[in-house]
Amino acid sequence: MDPVTQGAVGAAFAQSFATPERIRAFALFGCLAGMAPDMDVFIQSANDPLLFLEFHRHFTHALIFIPIGAWIVCATLFKLIPHALTWRQAYFACLLGYATHGLLDACTSYGTQLFWPFSDTRISWNNVSVIDPALTLPLLVLVMLSIRRHKRSYAVAGVAWMLCYLLLGVVQHDRALAAAYDMARAKGHEPARLTVKPGFANILLWKSIYQQGDHYYVDAIRVGTQPAACPGASVEVFDYETHAFDLDRQSQQARDIERFRWFSDDYLARWPKTGDIVDIRYSAVPNEIDPLWGIRIDTAAPADAHADFVPNRRTSQAQTKALLALLAGEGCKALH
């Protein structure tokens, strides 16, 4: 999730266990601890562009690391910021805030290594977007009311709102998944695998990705009172023999492709427009393939050279217009 949401959730959980005179301090410690795990974004290497992909949502987000991470945050903040808490109280507030981070991130589709070091599986429950104002804004208001009025009941209401919204996301995910299978079967397809994930900043419009033979099919599912399918596009599944036949399989770039495959949950394709190997799970418009990131291979590079990471996160006016049209149901057909 975005830092604002992570901070608000951490603050709300900490406030929910605070006495009236400690609500402000608990909110501050909980907020900062709730954002702290994302400090892993600073684990980067100029020589290895994919290193940050491996370590974002890695050990700092693991369940086993929560008490350690909370201690580090508390030890850092205890003498840096003014407060009236004992060490035990400050640590408790940090523990509550820190504990929310990895679990909230796992609700998104990016993937979070909750069970490190026992497993490197990236947990993705796909029930909320990484940014969703409908979740964040009411929560922020209730956190600020709790601070202003010194009543933890507002924070408790904020936590309840968050849990209800995430549960609604689970319901919407299940509806979108069922609708996506119906849409695929209507095309005469029986998907080898199928994933749905929420579109940007909402749980009404969902991206559907499924594999049929040697192609991925990307569509949008609008899950209102009546689920509707918004047809999209298809692209070939990445294949070494077809798309990287002249790449040395023992080279660093070949190993980087496998690292990127792990990160992208094996949703790899070669983007015809650029030739890049891309993660098709993400795009600005749910029924488009135009990827947000990928890697670029140079077969003429030395064997120890890394692949380049290629971001593409700019959203054009045309894409914004297309997204709003899909949210309004334009170009979507009801599924029966």
PAMIVEX-263264 format. One line per field, with one value per residue (C-alpha): y, x, z. Coordinates in steps of 0.001 Angstrom, whole numbers. Layout:
% PAMIVEX-263264
Y	Y	... $
X	X	... $
Z	Z	... $
//
This chain:
% PAMIVEX-263264
Y	0	3639	5239	7399	4375	2380	5234	5737	2027	1823	4883	3596	232	1829	4416	1645	398	3796	5619	9107	10968	8768	8714	11348	9654	6196	7556	9021	5901	3604	5718	5791	2099	1355	2987	1753	-1617	218	1494	-1601	471	1815	-1645	-1019	-1556	492	-2695	-4917	-3158	-6034	-6125	-3764	-6053	-8943	-7026	-4849	-6577	-9027	-9610	-6270	-7377	-10910	-11930	-13246	-9864	-7844	-7761	-7006	-4287	-2726	-2706	-994	1686	2240	2432	4990	7178	6968	9754	11597	12778	14339	12088	11007	7250	4643	2356	-444	1780	3117	-390	-1609	1240	449	-3261	-2598	-263	-2438	-5575	-4066	-3361	-6751	-8017	-4941	-5245	-8891	-7692	-6103	-7891	-6986	-9923	-9929	-12473	-12918	-16291	-15433	-17103	-20319	-19569	-17097	-17291	-13844	-13685	-11744	-11834	-9362	-7735	-4072	-1730	-350	3058	3327	6636	4936	2991	5695	8945	7800	6140	9337	11387	8995	8903	12710	12865	10394	12630	15832	14549	12142	9276	5910	5024	6951	4894	1692	2846	3466	-66	-1434	554	-777	-4396	-4046	-2523	-5269	-7876	-6216	-6483	-10244	-10514	-8430	-10531	-13731	-12205	-10950	-14355	-16182	-13623	-13924	-17689	-17189	-14707	-17079	-19967	-17750	-17346	-21116	-21094	-23252	-21243	-23064	-20410	-17211	-14249	-11200	-8099	-4776	-1894	1296	3004	1016	-2383	-1980	-2597	-5629	-6805	-10395	-12263	-15860	-18231	-20209	-22190	-19956	-16662	-14518	-12819	-9566	-8184	-6063	-7204	-4603	-6002	-3840	-5141	-7204	-8376	-7248	-8105	-5434	-7204	-6537	-7893	-10875	-11397	-14385	-16058	-15480	-18444	-18771	-20582	-17972	-14717	-15205	-18036	-16487	-15643	-17668	-19665	-19491	-15703	-13256	-11890	-15380	-15604	-12146	-13377	-16111	-13582	-11439	-14524	-15190	-11582	-11494	-14847	-16142	-13722	-12899	-11812	-10160	-6743	-6385	-2574	-2526	-6081	-5943	-8871	-7503	-8257	-8212	-8125	-4330	-1633	1773	524	-2930	-4356	-3201	-4934	-1770	-2782	-675	-2306	-4886	-5853	-5266	-7900	-7157	-10347	-8557	-7708	-9576	-12791	-11141	-8079	-7612	-6984	-3419	-2642	-537	1330	2779	4358	7475	7600	9512	11506	8879	6147	8167	8718	5007	4051	6419	5043	1495	2565	3973	658	1852	-975	-3604	-6342	-7941	-11578	-13953 $
X	0	997	2812	-168	-2432	249	809	-2921	-3507	-541	-1758	-5333	-4292	-1999	-4626	-7180	-5168	-4201	-5571	-6976	-3868	-1585	-3582	-1451	1840	538	-689	2736	4706	2178	2140	5919	6252	3479	5485	8932	9078	9150	12621	13677	13294	16763	18253	19440	22473	23760	25219	22167	18940	16719	18059	15359	12655	14011	14258	11148	8528	11199	12486	11239	7686	7938	5765	8782	10524	7686	9059	12575	11415	9258	12253	14456	11813	11225	14941	15360	12404	12374	14909	14393	10811	9097	6600	5446	5620	7622	9823	7281	4421	6422	7451	3845	2679	5443	4638	987	1865	4612	2451	-101	2287	3059	-496	-1920	588	-397	-3926	-2576	-1332	2373	3397	4758	7130	5190	6782	10443	12897	10877	9437	10113	6505	5081	1649	-953	-4587	-5602	-8479	-7434	-5445	-2091	-3835	-7533	-8970	-12213	-10199	-7744	-9709	-12348	-9590	-7515	-10502	-11198	-7534	-7426	-10716	-9303	-6262	-8279	-10941	-8749	-11155	-9954	-13484	-12821	-9685	-11596	-14192	-11351	-10025	-13551	-13957	-10679	-11557	-15031	-13587	-10977	-13695	-15769	-12687	-12608	-16256	-15601	-12538	-14569	-17275	-14683	-12964	-16217	-17111	-13659	-14050	-17494	-16024	-13181	-15574	-17788	-14737	-14368	-11360	-10499	-7736	-4630	-4531	-6419	-5846	-7950	-6670	-8299	-7877	-6198	-7830	-11085	-12677	-15342	-13150	-10837	-8077	-8361	-5304	-5457	-3365	-4801	-2226	726	-1140	-2161	-5547	-6069	-9575	-11430	-14294	-16699	-18271	-21309	-24799	-24405	-20891	-19817	-16865	-14816	-12841	-9148	-6110	-3775	-31	2281	3630	7370	9309	13091	13103	10905	11879	15414	16772	20236	20710	23343	21354	24290	24585	23621	20824	19305	19422	17828	14944	14306	14481	11947	9800	9712	8806	6027	4520	5527	3263	5981	5516	7651	6151	6118	6369	9720	11016	11218	10258	7384	5193	1664	-86	-17	-1209	-2824	-5997	-7167	-8055	-4806	-1432	715	2998	4202	7625	9842	13455	15548	17923	21063	22388	25610	26397	29097	28049	28232	26150	22759	19485	18182	15009	12633	9834	6860	4649	3483	-243	-1427	-4623	-5958	-5361	-7073	-10042	-10171	-10077	-12935	-14952	-14526	-15526	-18710	-19315	-18622	-17614	-18575	-21147	-23179	-22402	-25334 $
Z	0	-287	2703	3705	4076	5878	8319	8912	9546	11911	13797	14042	15449	18014	19033	19542	22534	23996	27015	26227	27409	25280	22037	20299	21185	20290	16954	16170	17096	15414	12262	11839	12661	10174	7397	8475	6636	3315	4150	2224	-978	-210	-788	-4316	-6486	-9393	-10870	-10347	-11403	-10188	-6633	-5362	-6782	-4739	-1475	-1545	631	1740	5298	6673	5813	7211	10161	12057	11749	13361	16952	15676	13316	16037	18407	15799	15166	18873	19649	16867	17811	21599	22139	18862	19277	22315	24095	27544	27078	28912	26836	27204	26035	23098	22042	22284	20031	17519	17646	16838	13987	12502	12627	10250	7385	5864	6265	4565	1726	1250	460	-2729	-5844	-5711	-3532	46	1593	4836	5611	4993	5754	5601	2170	-633	-1846	-2526	-866	-2876	-1768	-4514	-2635	-2713	-4956	-3780	-3699	-2870	-1623	-546	2013	3018	3307	5855	7873	7918	9069	11939	13001	13123	15053	17568	18087	18252	20656	22646	22082	20878	19733	16510	15877	16571	14031	11562	12049	11631	8408	7042	7874	6341	3169	2851	3376	666	-1540	-891	-1951	-5061	-5879	-5747	-7944	-10438	-10509	-11248	-13932	-15518	-15846	-17393	-19864	-20809	-21367	-23501	-25766	-25935	-23601	-20589	-18898	-17700	-14964	-14293	-11992	-11208	-9467	-8607	-11008	-9898	-6883	-6848	-6264	-8953	-11999	-12087	-14396	-15602	-16900	-18049	-20122	-23011	-24933	-25817	-25252	-22332	-22553	-20696	-20104	-17569	-15365	-13989	-10839	-10153	-9447	-12623	-13581	-17036	-19266	-21019	-23792	-24041	-25867	-26026	-26213	-26603	-23482	-23152	-24502	-24682	-28014	-29668	-27965	-26599	-28686	-29059	-25367	-23517	-20940	-18509	-18701	-15966	-18143	-18376	-14577	-14403	-16563	-13985	-11152	-12977	-13620	-9853	-9133	-11741	-10731	-14174	-16040	-18559	-22145	-24794	-25539	-29354	-29256	-27480	-27449	-23644	-21423	-19354	-16361	-17796	-14406	-14322	-16693	-16338	-18078	-16894	-20321	-21933	-21884	-21991	-19076	-16156	-16114	-17729	-18369	-21475	-22804	-24810	-26377	-27339	-23696	-21730	-19988	-16549	-17509	-15866	-17676	-17511	-15572	-17700	-15886	-17746	-15077	-16896	-17529	-20595	-20867	-23259	-20673	-17958	-20254	-21106	-17417	-16555	-19464	-18185	-14677	-16208	-17995	-21539	-23851	-21277	-21829	-19032	-18299	-17871 $
//
